[in-house]
Amino acid sequence: DEERARAKERIFSIRDSFGGWDPRRQRPELWDLYNGGKMAGENVRVFPISNWTEADVWEYIGARGIELPSIYYAHDR
């Protein structure tokens, strides 16, 4: 994803009561320790594979024998 703002998102992304996102209000996620707590008025969006590399995705697909949809092959890669 080329959107620079998404690079600041964490696994647990804290949102305000309107769904707004403020990168300064995000909690630190150090050494795979996550704070999934939710305070009053907060919403949480979770991105469980946001720290995966492309190689991680292909390894997961291969290990589980996941078939790709035919549309994936519709364009040159």
C-alpha positions in Angstrom: 0.0 0.0 0.0 1.5 3.3 -1.0 -0.6 5.5 1.3 1.9 7.0 3.7 -0.6 7.5 6.5 -1.2 3.8 6.7 2.5 3.2 7.4 1.8 4.9 10.8 -1.1 2.5 11.7 -0.5 -0.2 14.2 -1.9 -3.7 14.6 -4.5 -2.1 17.0 -5.5 1.2 15.5 -7.3 3.4 18.0 -10.2 5.6 16.7 -12.3 8.2 18.3 -16.1 7.9 18.7 -16.6 9.2 15.2 -14.1 6.8 13.7 -11.4 9.5 13.3 -7.8 8.5 13.4 -5.0 10.5 15.0 -1.4 9.0 14.7 -0.3 10.9 17.8 -2.9 8.9 19.9 -1.7 5.5 18.8 -0.3 3.3 21.5 3.2 1.9 21.1 3.6 -1.7 20.0 7.0 -2.9 21.0 8.4 -6.4 20.6 5.1 -7.9 19.5 3.4 -6.7 22.7 0.0 -5.2 21.9 -2.4 -3.1 24.0 -5.9 -4.1 22.9 -7.7 -2.2 25.7 -10.5 0.1 24.7 -11.3 3.2 26.7 -14.8 4.8 26.8 -15.6 6.5 23.5 -12.9 4.7 21.6 -13.2 2.3 18.7 -10.5 -0.1 17.6 -9.7 -1.3 14.2 -7.4 -4.3 14.0 -5.0 -5.1 11.1 -3.6 -8.5 12.0 -1.3 -8.9 9.0 -0.3 -5.3 8.5 3.3 -6.1 9.5 3.6 -9.0 7.0 5.9 -8.7 4.0 5.0 -9.9 0.5 7.1 -12.9 1.1 5.1 -13.7 4.3 1.9 -13.6 2.3 3.2 -15.9 -0.4 4.6 -18.3 2.2 1.2 -18.4 3.9 -0.6 -19.0 0.6 1.8 -21.8 -0.3 1.8 -23.5 3.1 -2.0 -23.7 3.1 -2.5 -24.5 -0.5 -4.7 -21.5 -1.1 -5.9 -21.1 -4.7 -5.7 -17.7 -6.2 -8.7 -16.4 -8.1 -8.3 -16.5 -11.9 -8.6 -12.7 -12.1 -5.2 -12.5 -10.3 -3.7 -13.9 -13.5 -5.6 -11.6 -15.8 -2.8 -9.0 -15.9 1.0 -9.2 -16.4 2.8 -9.4 -13.1 
